[in-house]
Amino acid sequence: MSRKSLLLSLAGMALLLGACSPTVQLQAPDKPIEINMTVNIKHEILVKVEKEVQQLFDSNKGLF
């Protein structure tokens, strides 16, 4: 192999390897991110109601 063909082969291999490199693109979403918090709100309401009911039962022992 001559020196010229070796250089051409190396240049061709470098070009092919460079073309195979993966690219990563970051893009912002079109819609805003939505987080559903209904479970936490429902739990908080149930705890508050449960405490109030317990206080009612404690204050009216002969009710039931």
mmCIF file as Biopython writes it, N, C-alpha, C and O atoms, coordinates in Angstrom:
data_model
#
loop_
_atom_site.group_PDB
_atom_site.id
_atom_site.type_symbol
_atom_site.label_atom_id
_atom_site.label_alt_id
_atom_site.label_comp_id
_atom_site.label_asym_id
_atom_site.label_entity_id
_atom_site.label_seq_id
_atom_site.pdbx_PDB_ins_code
_atom_site.Cartn_x
_atom_site.Cartn_y
_atom_site.Cartn_z
_atom_site.occupancy
_atom_site.B_iso_or_equiv
_atom_site.auth_seq_id
_atom_site.auth_asym_id
_atom_site.pdbx_PDB_model_num
ATOM 1   N N  . MET A ? 1  ? 0.838   -1.174 0.000  1.0 0.0 1  A 1 
ATOM 2   C CA . MET A ? 1  ? 0.000   0.000  0.000  1.0 0.0 1  A 1 
ATOM 3   C C  . MET A ? 1  ? 0.884   1.239  0.000  1.0 0.0 1  A 1 
ATOM 4   O O  . MET A ? 1  ? 1.882   1.318  0.716  1.0 0.0 1  A 1 
ATOM 5   N N  . SER A ? 2  ? 0.504   2.164  -0.791 1.0 0.0 2  A 1 
ATOM 6   C CA . SER A ? 2  ? 1.305   3.386  -0.826 1.0 0.0 2  A 1 
ATOM 7   C C  . SER A ? 2  ? 0.855   4.326  0.283  1.0 0.0 2  A 1 
ATOM 8   O O  . SER A ? 2  ? -0.221  4.179  0.863  1.0 0.0 2  A 1 
ATOM 9   N N  . ARG A ? 3  ? 1.695   5.269  0.546  1.0 0.0 3  A 1 
ATOM 10  C CA . ARG A ? 3  ? 1.418   6.226  1.633  1.0 0.0 3  A 1 
ATOM 11  C C  . ARG A ? 3  ? 0.167   7.047  1.348  1.0 0.0 3  A 1 
ATOM 12  O O  . ARG A ? 3  ? -0.585  7.363  2.269  1.0 0.0 3  A 1 
ATOM 13  N N  . LYS A ? 4  ? -0.061  7.390  0.104  1.0 0.0 4  A 1 
ATOM 14  C CA . LYS A ? 4  ? -1.226  8.191  -0.286 1.0 0.0 4  A 1 
ATOM 15  C C  . LYS A ? 4  ? -2.523  7.414  -0.067 1.0 0.0 4  A 1 
ATOM 16  O O  . LYS A ? 4  ? -3.493  7.974  0.442  1.0 0.0 4  A 1 
ATOM 17  N N  . SER A ? 5  ? -2.556  6.149  -0.439 1.0 0.0 5  A 1 
ATOM 18  C CA . SER A ? 5  ? -3.772  5.346  -0.270 1.0 0.0 5  A 1 
ATOM 19  C C  . SER A ? 5  ? -4.029  5.073  1.213  1.0 0.0 5  A 1 
ATOM 20  O O  . SER A ? 5  ? -5.180  4.991  1.642  1.0 0.0 5  A 1 
ATOM 21  N N  . LEU A ? 6  ? -2.949  4.932  1.995  1.0 0.0 6  A 1 
ATOM 22  C CA . LEU A ? 6  ? -3.105  4.735  3.436  1.0 0.0 6  A 1 
ATOM 23  C C  . LEU A ? 6  ? -3.725  5.971  4.080  1.0 0.0 6  A 1 
ATOM 24  O O  . LEU A ? 6  ? -4.622  5.856  4.916  1.0 0.0 6  A 1 
ATOM 25  N N  . LEU A ? 7  ? -3.250  7.150  3.692  1.0 0.0 7  A 1 
ATOM 26  C CA . LEU A ? 7  ? -3.812  8.396  4.222  1.0 0.0 7  A 1 
ATOM 27  C C  . LEU A ? 7  ? -5.263  8.571  3.796  1.0 0.0 7  A 1 
ATOM 28  O O  . LEU A ? 7  ? -6.094  9.028  4.581  1.0 0.0 7  A 1 
ATOM 29  N N  . LEU A ? 8  ? -5.567  8.210  2.563  1.0 0.0 8  A 1 
ATOM 30  C CA . LEU A ? 8  ? -6.954  8.300  2.086  1.0 0.0 8  A 1 
ATOM 31  C C  . LEU A ? 8  ? -7.849  7.331  2.858  1.0 0.0 8  A 1 
ATOM 32  O O  . LEU A ? 8  ? -8.977  7.676  3.210  1.0 0.0 8  A 1 
ATOM 33  N N  . SER A ? 9  ? -7.359  6.136  3.119  1.0 0.0 9  A 1 
ATOM 34  C CA . SER A ? 9  ? -8.131  5.149  3.879  1.0 0.0 9  A 1 
ATOM 35  C C  . SER A ? 9  ? -8.377  5.630  5.301  1.0 0.0 9  A 1 
ATOM 36  O O  . SER A ? 9  ? -9.492  5.515  5.811  1.0 0.0 9  A 1 
ATOM 37  N N  . LEU A ? 10 ? -7.350  6.167  5.944  1.0 0.0 10 A 1 
ATOM 38  C CA . LEU A ? 10 ? -7.505  6.685  7.301  1.0 0.0 10 A 1 
ATOM 39  C C  . LEU A ? 10 ? -8.472  7.864  7.353  1.0 0.0 10 A 1 
ATOM 40  O O  . LEU A ? 10 ? -9.276  7.968  8.279  1.0 0.0 10 A 1 
ATOM 41  N N  . ALA A ? 11 ? -8.397  8.747  6.367  1.0 0.0 11 A 1 
ATOM 42  C CA . ALA A ? 11 ? -9.302  9.887  6.307  1.0 0.0 11 A 1 
ATOM 43  C C  . ALA A ? 11 ? -10.738 9.415  6.092  1.0 0.0 11 A 1 
ATOM 44  O O  . ALA A ? 11 ? -11.666 9.960  6.690  1.0 0.0 11 A 1 
ATOM 45  N N  . GLY A ? 12 ? -10.922 8.416  5.252  1.0 0.0 12 A 1 
ATOM 46  C CA . GLY A ? 12 ? -12.257 7.866  5.005  1.0 0.0 12 A 1 
ATOM 47  C C  . GLY A ? 12 ? -12.830 7.200  6.248  1.0 0.0 12 A 1 
ATOM 48  O O  . GLY A ? 12 ? -14.017 7.344  6.540  1.0 0.0 12 A 1 
ATOM 49  N N  . MET A ? 13 ? -11.991 6.471  6.981  1.0 0.0 13 A 1 
ATOM 50  C CA . MET A ? 13 ? -12.447 5.826  8.202  1.0 0.0 13 A 1 
ATOM 51  C C  . MET A ? 13 ? -12.818 6.869  9.262  1.0 0.0 13 A 1 
ATOM 52  O O  . MET A ? 13 ? -13.816 6.717  9.966  1.0 0.0 13 A 1 
ATOM 53  N N  . ALA A ? 14 ? -12.015 7.919  9.370  1.0 0.0 14 A 1 
ATOM 54  C CA . ALA A ? 14 ? -12.311 8.973  10.337 1.0 0.0 14 A 1 
ATOM 55  C C  . ALA A ? 14 ? -13.626 9.661  9.989  1.0 0.0 14 A 1 
ATOM 56  O O  . ALA A ? 14 ? -14.414 9.990  10.875 1.0 0.0 14 A 1 
ATOM 57  N N  . LEU A ? 15 ? -13.857 9.875  8.717  1.0 0.0 15 A 1 
ATOM 58  C CA . LEU A ? 15 ? -15.096 10.509 8.272  1.0 0.0 15 A 1 
ATOM 59  C C  . LEU A ? 15 ? -16.298 9.620  8.580  1.0 0.0 15 A 1 
ATOM 60  O O  . LEU A ? 15 ? -17.328 10.107 9.048  1.0 0.0 15 A 1 
ATOM 61  N N  . LEU A ? 16 ? -16.171 8.321  8.318  1.0 0.0 16 A 1 
ATOM 62  C CA . LEU A ? 16 ? -17.265 7.394  8.598  1.0 0.0 16 A 1 
ATOM 63  C C  . LEU A ? 16 ? -17.537 7.290  10.094 1.0 0.0 16 A 1 
ATOM 64  O O  . LEU A ? 16 ? -18.696 7.258  10.505 1.0 0.0 16 A 1 
ATOM 65  N N  . LEU A ? 17 ? -16.494 7.237  10.913 1.0 0.0 17 A 1 
ATOM 66  C CA . LEU A ? 17 ? -16.685 7.158  12.355 1.0 0.0 17 A 1 
ATOM 67  C C  . LEU A ? 17 ? -17.308 8.437  12.907 1.0 0.0 17 A 1 
ATOM 68  O O  . LEU A ? 17 ? -18.116 8.384  13.834 1.0 0.0 17 A 1 
ATOM 69  N N  . GLY A ? 18 ? -16.943 9.561  12.354 1.0 0.0 18 A 1 
ATOM 70  C CA . GLY A ? 18 ? -17.512 10.836 12.791 1.0 0.0 18 A 1 
ATOM 71  C C  . GLY A ? 18 ? -18.978 10.957 12.428 1.0 0.0 18 A 1 
ATOM 72  O O  . GLY A ? 18 ? -19.743 11.600 13.147 1.0 0.0 18 A 1 
ATOM 73  N N  . ALA A ? 19 ? -19.381 10.350 11.326 1.0 0.0 19 A 1 
ATOM 74  C CA . ALA A ? 19 ? -20.771 10.411 10.887 1.0 0.0 19 A 1 
ATOM 75  C C  . ALA A ? 19 ? -21.664 9.514  11.736 1.0 0.0 19 A 1 
ATOM 76  O O  . ALA A ? 19 ? -22.880 9.706  11.746 1.0 0.0 19 A 1 
ATOM 77  N N  . CYS A ? 20 ? -21.103 8.548  12.443 1.0 0.0 20 A 1 
ATOM 78  C CA . CYS A ? 20 ? -21.891 7.607  13.241 1.0 0.0 20 A 1 
ATOM 79  C C  . CYS A ? 20 ? -22.087 8.073  14.680 1.0 0.0 20 A 1 
ATOM 80  O O  . CYS A ? 20 ? -22.721 7.370  15.466 1.0 0.0 20 A 1 
ATOM 81  N N  . SER A ? 21 ? -21.572 9.210  15.035 1.0 0.0 21 A 1 
ATOM 82  C CA . SER A ? 21 ? -21.695 9.643  16.430 1.0 0.0 21 A 1 
ATOM 83  C C  . SER A ? 21 ? -23.143 10.052 16.711 1.0 0.0 21 A 1 
ATOM 84  O O  . SER A ? 21 ? -23.750 10.777 15.923 1.0 0.0 21 A 1 
ATOM 85  N N  . PRO A ? 22 ? -23.697 9.582  17.842 1.0 0.0 22 A 1 
ATOM 86  C CA . PRO A ? 22 ? -25.089 9.922  18.175 1.0 0.0 22 A 1 
ATOM 87  C C  . PRO A ? 22 ? -25.211 11.376 18.622 1.0 0.0 22 A 1 
ATOM 88  O O  . PRO A ? 22 ? -24.264 11.960 19.149 1.0 0.0 22 A 1 
ATOM 89  N N  . THR A ? 23 ? -26.375 11.940 18.406 1.0 0.0 23 A 1 
ATOM 90  C CA . THR A ? 23 ? -26.628 13.318 18.838 1.0 0.0 23 A 1 
ATOM 91  C C  . THR A ? 23 ? -27.765 13.313 19.852 1.0 0.0 23 A 1 
ATOM 92  O O  . THR A ? 23 ? -28.689 12.504 19.764 1.0 0.0 23 A 1 
ATOM 93  N N  . VAL A ? 24 ? -27.685 14.212 20.799 1.0 0.0 24 A 1 
ATOM 94  C CA . VAL A ? 24 ? -28.711 14.344 21.833 1.0 0.0 24 A 1 
ATOM 95  C C  . VAL A ? 24 ? -29.295 15.742 21.733 1.0 0.0 24 A 1 
ATOM 96  O O  . VAL A ? 24 ? -28.563 16.732 21.720 1.0 0.0 24 A 1 
ATOM 97  N N  . GLN A ? 25 ? -30.606 15.817 21.664 1.0 0.0 25 A 1 
ATOM 98  C CA . GLN A ? 25 ? -31.274 17.110 21.578 1.0 0.0 25 A 1 
ATOM 99  C C  . GLN A ? 25 ? -32.203 17.281 22.772 1.0 0.0 25 A 1 
ATOM 100 O O  . GLN A ? 25 ? -32.952 16.368 23.121 1.0 0.0 25 A 1 
ATOM 101 N N  . LEU A ? 26 ? -32.151 18.445 23.389 1.0 0.0 26 A 1 
ATOM 102 C CA . LEU A ? 26 ? -33.055 18.773 24.490 1.0 0.0 26 A 1 
ATOM 103 C C  . LEU A ? 26 ? -34.079 19.766 23.981 1.0 0.0 26 A 1 
ATOM 104 O O  . LEU A ? 26 ? -33.740 20.764 23.344 1.0 0.0 26 A 1 
ATOM 105 N N  . GLN A ? 27 ? -35.346 19.476 24.273 1.0 0.0 27 A 1 
ATOM 106 C CA . GLN A ? 27 ? -36.406 20.343 23.804 1.0 0.0 27 A 1 
ATOM 107 C C  . GLN A ? 27 ? -37.440 20.488 24.917 1.0 0.0 27 A 1 
ATOM 108 O O  . GLN A ? 27 ? -37.825 19.504 25.548 1.0 0.0 27 A 1 
ATOM 109 N N  . ALA A ? 28 ? -37.880 21.708 25.149 1.0 0.0 28 A 1 
ATOM 110 C CA . ALA A ? 28 ? -38.898 21.957 26.173 1.0 0.0 28 A 1 
ATOM 111 C C  . ALA A ? 28 ? -40.240 21.396 25.703 1.0 0.0 28 A 1 
ATOM 112 O O  . ALA A ? 28 ? -40.545 21.457 24.512 1.0 0.0 28 A 1 
ATOM 113 N N  . PRO A ? 29 ? -41.049 20.850 26.621 1.0 0.0 29 A 1 
ATOM 114 C CA . PRO A ? 29 ? -42.351 20.313 26.215 1.0 0.0 29 A 1 
ATOM 115 C C  . PRO A ? 29 ? -43.305 21.434 25.785 1.0 0.0 29 A 1 
ATOM 116 O O  . PRO A ? 29 ? -43.180 22.585 26.203 1.0 0.0 29 A 1 
ATOM 117 N N  . ASP A ? 30 ? -44.254 21.053 24.939 1.0 0.0 30 A 1 
ATOM 118 C CA . ASP A ? 30 ? -45.237 22.026 24.455 1.0 0.0 30 A 1 
ATOM 119 C C  . ASP A ? 30 ? -46.235 22.395 25.548 1.0 0.0 30 A 1 
ATOM 120 O O  . ASP A ? 30 ? -46.652 23.549 25.648 1.0 0.0 30 A 1 
ATOM 121 N N  . LYS A ? 31 ? -46.623 21.402 26.380 1.0 0.0 31 A 1 
ATOM 122 C CA . LYS A ? 31 ? -47.602 21.634 27.442 1.0 0.0 31 A 1 
ATOM 123 C C  . LYS A ? 31 ? -46.885 21.725 28.784 1.0 0.0 31 A 1 
ATOM 124 O O  . LYS A ? 31 ? -45.825 21.123 28.955 1.0 0.0 31 A 1 
ATOM 125 N N  . PRO A ? 32 ? -47.437 22.459 29.728 1.0 0.0 32 A 1 
ATOM 126 C CA . PRO A ? 32 ? -46.811 22.509 31.058 1.0 0.0 32 A 1 
ATOM 127 C C  . PRO A ? 32 ? -46.945 21.168 31.779 1.0 0.0 32 A 1 
ATOM 128 O O  . PRO A ? 32 ? -47.857 20.390 31.499 1.0 0.0 32 A 1 
ATOM 129 N N  . ILE A ? 33 ? -46.043 20.915 32.692 1.0 0.0 33 A 1 
ATOM 130 C CA . ILE A ? 33 ? -46.083 19.680 33.468 1.0 0.0 33 A 1 
ATOM 131 C C  . ILE A ? 33 ? -47.208 19.789 34.493 1.0 0.0 33 A 1 
ATOM 132 O O  . ILE A ? 33 ? -47.326 20.800 35.185 1.0 0.0 33 A 1 
ATOM 133 N N  . GLU A ? 34 ? -48.029 18.755 34.590 1.0 0.0 34 A 1 
ATOM 134 C CA . GLU A ? 34 ? -49.174 18.760 35.499 1.0 0.0 34 A 1 
ATOM 135 C C  . GLU A ? 34 ? -48.974 17.681 36.562 1.0 0.0 34 A 1 
ATOM 136 O O  . GLU A ? 34 ? -48.703 16.524 36.239 1.0 0.0 34 A 1 
ATOM 137 N N  . ILE A ? 35 ? -49.109 18.066 37.822 1.0 0.0 35 A 1 
ATOM 138 C CA . ILE A ? 35 ? -48.971 17.120 38.929 1.0 0.0 35 A 1 
ATOM 139 C C  . ILE A ? 35 ? -50.313 17.022 39.631 1.0 0.0 35 A 1 
ATOM 140 O O  . ILE A ? 35 ? -50.876 18.034 40.050 1.0 0.0 35 A 1 
ATOM 141 N N  . ASN A ? 36 ? -50.824 15.807 39.760 1.0 0.0 36 A 1 
ATOM 142 C CA . ASN A ? 36 ? -52.123 15.586 40.377 1.0 0.0 36 A 1 
ATOM 143 C C  . ASN A ? 36 ? -51.927 15.368 41.876 1.0 0.0 36 A 1 
ATOM 144 O O  . ASN A ? 36 ? -51.303 14.387 42.281 1.0 0.0 36 A 1 
ATOM 145 N N  . MET A ? 37 ? -52.458 16.281 42.708 1.0 0.0 37 A 1 
ATOM 146 C CA . MET A ? 37 ? -52.276 16.214 44.152 1.0 0.0 37 A 1 
ATOM 147 C C  . MET A ? 37 ? -53.579 15.877 44.884 1.0 0.0 37 A 1 
ATOM 148 O O  . MET A ? 37 ? -53.668 16.111 46.089 1.0 0.0 37 A 1 
ATOM 149 N N  . THR A ? 38 ? -54.582 15.340 44.206 1.0 0.0 38 A 1 
ATOM 150 C CA . THR A ? 38 ? -55.883 15.103 44.829 1.0 0.0 38 A 1 
ATOM 151 C C  . THR A ? 38 ? -55.807 14.090 45.963 1.0 0.0 38 A 1 
ATOM 152 O O  . THR A ? 38 ? -56.590 14.179 46.909 1.0 0.0 38 A 1 
ATOM 153 N N  . VAL A ? 39 ? -54.905 13.145 45.898 1.0 0.0 39 A 1 
ATOM 154 C CA . VAL A ? 39 ? -54.792 12.128 46.946 1.0 0.0 39 A 1 
ATOM 155 C C  . VAL A ? 39 ? -54.381 12.772 48.262 1.0 0.0 39 A 1 
ATOM 156 O O  . VAL A ? 39 ? -54.950 12.454 49.307 1.0 0.0 39 A 1 
ATOM 157 N N  . ASN A ? 40 ? -53.409 13.665 48.229 1.0 0.0 40 A 1 
ATOM 158 C CA . ASN A ? 40 ? -52.942 14.330 49.441 1.0 0.0 40 A 1 
ATOM 159 C C  . ASN A ? 40 ? -54.024 15.227 50.037 1.0 0.0 40 A 1 
ATOM 160 O O  . ASN A ? 40 ? -54.180 15.268 51.257 1.0 0.0 40 A 1 
ATOM 161 N N  . ILE A ? 41 ? -54.752 15.925 49.223 1.0 0.0 41 A 1 
ATOM 162 C CA . ILE A ? 41 ? -55.814 16.815 49.717 1.0 0.0 41 A 1 
ATOM 163 C C  . ILE A ? 41 ? -56.920 15.984 50.347 1.0 0.0 41 A 1 
ATOM 164 O O  . ILE A ? 41 ? -57.422 16.344 51.412 1.0 0.0 41 A 1 
ATOM 165 N N  . LYS A ? 42 ? -57.310 14.889 49.723 1.0 0.0 42 A 1 
ATOM 166 C CA . LYS A ? 42 ? -58.356 14.032 50.259 1.0 0.0 42 A 1 
ATOM 167 C C  . LYS A ? 42 ? -57.926 13.447 51.595 1.0 0.0 42 A 1 
ATOM 168 O O  . LYS A ? 42 ? -58.735 13.370 52.519 1.0 0.0 42 A 1 
ATOM 169 N N  . HIS A ? 43 ? -56.706 13.044 51.713 1.0 0.0 43 A 1 
ATOM 170 C CA . HIS A ? 43 ? -56.191 12.485 52.957 1.0 0.0 43 A 1 
ATOM 171 C C  . HIS A ? 43 ? -56.222 13.525 54.072 1.0 0.0 43 A 1 
ATOM 172 O O  . HIS A ? 43 ? -56.583 13.208 55.205 1.0 0.0 43 A 1 
ATOM 173 N N  . GLU A ? 44 ? -55.852 14.747 53.762 1.0 0.0 44 A 1 
ATOM 174 C CA . GLU A ? 44 ? -55.851 15.814 54.762 1.0 0.0 44 A 1 
ATOM 175 C C  . GLU A ? 44 ? -57.267 16.086 55.254 1.0 0.0 44 A 1 
ATOM 176 O O  . GLU A ? 44 ? -57.472 16.289 56.451 1.0 0.0 44 A 1 
ATOM 177 N N  . ILE A ? 45 ? -58.223 16.095 54.378 1.0 0.0 45 A 1 
ATOM 178 C CA . ILE A ? 45 ? -59.617 16.344 54.751 1.0 0.0 45 A 1 
ATOM 179 C C  . ILE A ? 45 ? -60.127 15.201 55.634 1.0 0.0 45 A 1 
ATOM 180 O O  . ILE A ? 45 ? -60.800 15.452 56.634 1.0 0.0 45 A 1 
ATOM 181 N N  . LEU A ? 46 ? -59.821 13.975 55.285 1.0 0.0 46 A 1 
ATOM 182 C CA . LEU A ? 46 ? -60.265 12.826 56.073 1.0 0.0 46 A 1 
ATOM 183 C C  . LEU A ? 46 ? -59.673 12.855 57.475 1.0 0.0 46 A 1 
ATOM 184 O O  . LEU A ? 46 ? -60.365 12.519 58.436 1.0 0.0 46 A 1 
ATOM 185 N N  . VAL A ? 47 ? -58.432 13.243 57.614 1.0 0.0 47 A 1 
ATOM 186 C CA . VAL A ? 47 ? -57.796 13.314 58.933 1.0 0.0 47 A 1 
ATOM 187 C C  . VAL A ? 47 ? -58.458 14.383 59.787 1.0 0.0 47 A 1 
ATOM 188 O O  . VAL A ? 47 ? -58.697 14.169 60.975 1.0 0.0 47 A 1 
ATOM 189 N N  . LYS A ? 48 ? -58.755 15.530 59.192 1.0 0.0 48 A 1 
ATOM 190 C CA . LYS A ? 48 ? -59.406 16.607 59.939 1.0 0.0 48 A 1 
ATOM 191 C C  . LYS A ? 48 ? -60.804 16.186 60.397 1.0 0.0 48 A 1 
ATOM 192 O O  . LYS A ? 48 ? -61.182 16.421 61.545 1.0 0.0 48 A 1 
ATOM 193 N N  . VAL A ? 49 ? -61.557 15.574 59.511 1.0 0.0 49 A 1 
ATOM 194 C CA . VAL A ? 49 ? -62.915 15.130 59.852 1.0 0.0 49 A 1 
ATOM 195 C C  . VAL A ? 49 ? -62.841 14.050 60.925 1.0 0.0 49 A 1 
ATOM 196 O O  . VAL A ? 49 ? -63.652 14.045 61.851 1.0 0.0 49 A 1 
ATOM 197 N N  . GLU A ? 50 ? -61.888 13.143 60.813 1.0 0.0 50 A 1 
ATOM 198 C CA . GLU A ? 50 ? -61.752 12.071 61.795 1.0 0.0 50 A 1 
ATOM 199 C C  . GLU A ? 50 ? -61.442 12.645 63.180 1.0 0.0 50 A 1 
ATOM 200 O O  . GLU A ? 50 ? -61.972 12.159 64.179 1.0 0.0 50 A 1 
ATOM 201 N N  . LYS A ? 51 ? -60.602 13.656 63.251 1.0 0.0 51 A 1 
ATOM 202 C CA . LYS A ? 51 ? -60.279 14.283 64.541 1.0 0.0 51 A 1 
ATOM 203 C C  . LYS A ? 51 ? -61.514 14.960 65.136 1.0 0.0 51 A 1 
ATOM 204 O O  . LYS A ? 51 ? -61.747 14.868 66.341 1.0 0.0 51 A 1 
ATOM 205 N N  . GLU A ? 52 ? -62.299 15.630 64.310 1.0 0.0 52 A 1 
ATOM 206 C CA . GLU A ? 52 ? -63.506 16.302 64.788 1.0 0.0 52 A 1 
ATOM 207 C C  . GLU A ? 52 ? -64.535 15.284 65.290 1.0 0.0 52 A 1 
ATOM 208 O O  . GLU A ? 52 ? -65.187 15.510 66.309 1.0 0.0 52 A 1 
ATOM 209 N N  . VAL A ? 53 ? -64.678 14.170 64.578 1.0 0.0 53 A 1 
ATOM 210 C CA . VAL A ? 53 ? -65.616 13.126 64.994 1.0 0.0 53 A 1 
ATOM 211 C C  . VAL A ? 53 ? -65.153 12.507 66.307 1.0 0.0 53 A 1 
ATOM 212 O O  . VAL A ? 53 ? -65.979 12.239 67.180 1.0 0.0 53 A 1 
ATOM 213 N N  . GLN A ? 54 ? -63.866 12.277 66.467 1.0 0.0 54 A 1 
ATOM 214 C CA . GLN A ? 54 ? -63.336 11.719 67.709 1.0 0.0 54 A 1 
ATOM 215 C C  . GLN A ? 54 ? -63.592 12.667 68.876 1.0 0.0 54 A 1 
ATOM 216 O O  . GLN A ? 54 ? -63.914 12.220 69.977 1.0 0.0 54 A 1 
ATOM 217 N N  . GLN A ? 55 ? -63.454 13.965 68.646 1.0 0.0 55 A 1 
ATOM 218 C CA . GLN A ? 55 ? -63.731 14.946 69.705 1.0 0.0 55 A 1 
ATOM 219 C C  . GLN A ? 55 ? -65.213 14.936 70.069 1.0 0.0 55 A 1 
ATOM 220 O O  . GLN A ? 55 ? -65.559 15.059 71.244 1.0 0.0 55 A 1 
ATOM 221 N N  . LEU A ? 56 ? -66.100 14.789 69.068 1.0 0.0 56 A 1 
ATOM 222 C CA . LEU A ? 56 ? -67.538 14.707 69.352 1.0 0.0 56 A 1 
ATOM 223 C C  . LEU A ? 56 ? -67.860 13.478 70.189 1.0 0.0 56 A 1 
ATOM 224 O O  . LEU A ? 56 ? -68.642 13.567 71.136 1.0 0.0 56 A 1 
ATOM 225 N N  . PHE A ? 57 ? -67.267 12.324 69.855 1.0 0.0 57 A 1 
ATOM 226 C CA . PHE A ? 57 ? -67.506 11.115 70.618 1.0 0.0 57 A 1 
ATOM 227 C C  . PHE A ? 57 ? -66.962 11.253 72.035 1.0 0.0 57 A 1 
ATOM 228 O O  . PHE A ? 57 ? -67.579 10.765 72.983 1.0 0.0 57 A 1 
ATOM 229 N N  . ASP A ? 58 ? -65.810 11.913 72.193 1.0 0.0 58 A 1 
ATOM 230 C CA . ASP A ? 58 ? -65.230 12.095 73.525 1.0 0.0 58 A 1 
ATOM 231 C C  . ASP A ? 58 ? -66.084 13.019 74.385 1.0 0.0 58 A 1 
ATOM 232 O O  . ASP A ? 58 ? -66.206 12.794 75.590 1.0 0.0 58 A 1 
ATOM 233 N N  . SER A ? 59 ? -66.672 14.043 73.799 1.0 0.0 59 A 1 
ATOM 234 C CA . SER A ? 59 ? -67.477 15.002 74.563 1.0 0.0 59 A 1 
ATOM 235 C C  . SER A ? 59 ? -68.877 14.459 74.878 1.0 0.0 59 A 1 
ATOM 236 O O  . SER A ? 59 ? -69.488 14.860 75.868 1.0 0.0 59 A 1 
ATOM 237 N N  . ASN A ? 60 ? -69.389 13.540 74.030 1.0 0.0 60 A 1 
ATOM 238 C CA . ASN A ? 60 ? -70.722 12.959 74.239 1.0 0.0 60 A 1 
ATOM 239 C C  . ASN A ? 60 ? -70.582 11.450 74.419 1.0 0.0 60 A 1 
ATOM 240 O O  . ASN A ? 60 ? -70.877 10.689 73.497 1.0 0.0 60 A 1 
ATOM 241 N N  . LYS A ? 61 ? -70.143 11.019 75.571 1.0 0.0 61 A 1 
ATOM 242 C CA . LYS A ? 61 ? -69.867 9.593  75.797 1.0 0.0 61 A 1 
ATOM 243 C C  . LYS A ? 61 ? -71.148 8.760  75.763 1.0 0.0 61 A 1 
ATOM 244 O O  . LYS A ? 61 ? -71.085 7.608  75.334 1.0 0.0 61 A 1 
ATOM 245 N N  . GLY A ? 62 ? -72.253 9.249  76.167 1.0 0.0 62 A 1 
ATOM 246 C CA . GLY A ? 62 ? -73.486 8.479  76.216 1.0 0.0 62 A 1 
ATOM 247 C C  . GLY A ? 62 ? -74.266 8.522  74.914 1.0 0.0 62 A 1 
ATOM 248 O O  . GLY A ? 62 ? -75.390 8.022  74.860 1.0 0.0 62 A 1 
ATOM 249 N N  . LEU A ? 63 ? -73.704 9.103  73.865 1.0 0.0 63 A 1 
ATOM 250 C CA . LEU A ? 63 ? -74.421 9.271  72.599 1.0 0.0 63 A 1 
ATOM 251 C C  . LEU A ? 63 ? -74.722 7.907  71.953 1.0 0.0 63 A 1 
ATOM 252 O O  . LEU A ? 63 ? -75.832 7.696  71.464 1.0 0.0 63 A 1 
ATOM 253 N N  . PHE A ? 64 ? -73.760 6.987  71.944 1.0 0.0 64 A 1 
ATOM 254 C CA . PHE A ? 64 ? -73.961 5.682  71.314 1.0 0.0 64 A 1 
ATOM 255 C C  . PHE A ? 64 ? -73.788 4.596  72.336 1.0 0.0 64 A 1 
ATOM 256 O O  . PHE A ? 64 ? -73.916 3.416  72.010 1.0 0.0 64 A 1 
#
